């Protein structure tokens, strides 16, 4: 098996979803070595989202002798069968159901991906239940496990675009109920980590992308369809989903008590206006803009992750090429816009 991370064997384009996902779930030698250090099985809670299926498949390919278990409600047709065809055990469960949660296997390694963002406005109570109450239940139930938790760069306040991004010790103080509930999720895992001695790592992720969704897909789609691009949120960190999943799995080796935060994304703040112009150049189209770039944005400093795992491998130019080709040929759209341009925290 070739390792794209070491060999820099990056494809020029992707023929279809199968081609895309095969590449995204191809483990590096470094990931295989890290996974060999992890004893026992791995369970992914909330496996049915944008990143869950490829993270679970990557874990299984990197550690084929370990049992990888994916847990979700599996409301989206086809995901469960697809995971099982890739050697991943699946369990259908609602994490809000205490009884269902108690019946899950007590694996040594947990990746917690469950949460709610889109549709938060108007049903804030469900957002808080999923993002705060469920983490408390999970932290209590799996107190003997090590837990890597998905969080978000949105827990930070906006920082100056020339600051290098928020460091992990910056106090969370975000706008909007969604982001506030994400702080609550972190606090639940930190609290139970302290009182129950549960080792953990909280991943403050900023905009993982593939060709079917994400900041680049949203911008590319607007440019291709002749829609104006809102540049009010003028900068963002982005990372290829394959790189993000690899670093998150590696973080199972870096869990400690108390659970601690780690920023994962691309190293540089990327200009939204520049991205839109790059897509326009590739499409041979003109682009128009609305808004003015703010002097601040949700940005993360990823020096700590780079010191642990190295830099992400897929460069921004390659991501732009892939997304441009995908959008131009009408590739699959997951239908999950990021709303990256929102500055009021309302989703």
KAUR-V249185 format. One record per backbone hydrogen bond with DSSP energy under -1.0 kcal/mol. CO is the residue of the C=O (numbers start at 1). NH is the residue of the N-H. If there is no record, write none. Layout:
BEGIN
co=CO nh=NH
co=CO nh=NH
END
This chain:
BEGIN
co=3 nh=7
co=4 nh=8
co=8 nh=10
co=16 nh=20
co=17 nh=21
co=18 nh=22
co=19 nh=23
co=20 nh=24
co=21 nh=25
co=23 nh=26
co=28 nh=32
co=29 nh=33
co=30 nh=34
co=31 nh=35
co=32 nh=36
co=41 nh=109
co=42 nh=69
co=43 nh=111
co=44 nh=71
co=45 nh=113
co=51 nh=55
co=52 nh=56
co=53 nh=57
co=54 nh=58
co=55 nh=59
co=56 nh=60
co=57 nh=61
co=58 nh=62
co=59 nh=63
co=63 nh=66
co=67 nh=42
co=68 nh=89
co=69 nh=44
co=70 nh=91
co=71 nh=46
co=71 nh=47
co=72 nh=93
co=76 nh=79
co=78 nh=82
co=79 nh=83
co=80 nh=84
co=81 nh=85
co=83 nh=86
co=83 nh=88
co=84 nh=87
co=89 nh=70
co=91 nh=72
co=94 nh=97
co=97 nh=101
co=98 nh=102
co=99 nh=103
co=101 nh=104
co=105 nh=107
co=108 nh=146
co=109 nh=43
co=110 nh=148
co=111 nh=45
co=112 nh=150
co=117 nh=120
co=120 nh=123
co=123 nh=127
co=124 nh=128
co=125 nh=129
co=126 nh=130
co=127 nh=131
co=128 nh=132
co=128 nh=133
co=129 nh=134
co=132 nh=136
co=133 nh=137
co=134 nh=138
co=135 nh=139
co=136 nh=140
co=137 nh=141
co=138 nh=142
co=142 nh=145
co=146 nh=110
co=147 nh=201
co=148 nh=112
co=149 nh=203
co=152 nh=155
co=153 nh=156
co=159 nh=297
co=160 nh=163
co=166 nh=301
co=167 nh=170
co=176 nh=180
co=177 nh=181
co=178 nh=182
co=179 nh=183
co=180 nh=184
co=181 nh=185
co=182 nh=186
co=183 nh=187
co=184 nh=188
co=185 nh=189
co=186 nh=190
co=187 nh=191
co=188 nh=192
co=189 nh=193
co=190 nh=194
co=191 nh=195
co=192 nh=196
co=199 nh=147
co=200 nh=256
co=200 nh=260
co=201 nh=149
co=202 nh=262
co=203 nh=151
co=203 nh=205
co=204 nh=264
co=205 nh=153
co=207 nh=239
co=209 nh=241
co=212 nh=334
co=213 nh=210
co=214 nh=218
co=215 nh=219
co=216 nh=220
co=217 nh=221
co=218 nh=222
co=219 nh=223
co=220 nh=224
co=221 nh=225
co=222 nh=227
co=223 nh=226
co=229 nh=290
co=232 nh=234
co=232 nh=294
co=234 nh=272
co=236 nh=270
co=239 nh=209
co=240 nh=244
co=241 nh=245
co=242 nh=246
co=243 nh=247
co=244 nh=248
co=245 nh=249
co=246 nh=250
co=247 nh=251
co=249 nh=252
co=250 nh=253
co=251 nh=254
co=256 nh=200
co=260 nh=202
co=262 nh=204
co=264 nh=206
co=270 nh=236
co=271 nh=275
co=272 nh=276
co=273 nh=277
co=274 nh=278
co=275 nh=279
co=276 nh=280
co=277 nh=281
co=278 nh=282
co=279 nh=283
co=280 nh=284
co=280 nh=285
co=288 nh=229
co=290 nh=231
co=295 nh=161
co=297 nh=159
co=297 nh=299
co=299 nh=166
co=302 nh=306
co=303 nh=307
co=304 nh=308
co=305 nh=309
co=306 nh=310
co=315 nh=319
co=316 nh=320
co=317 nh=321
co=318 nh=322
co=319 nh=323
co=320 nh=324
co=321 nh=325
co=322 nh=326
co=323 nh=327
co=324 nh=328
co=325 nh=329
co=326 nh=331
co=327 nh=330
co=339 nh=342
co=347 nh=119
END
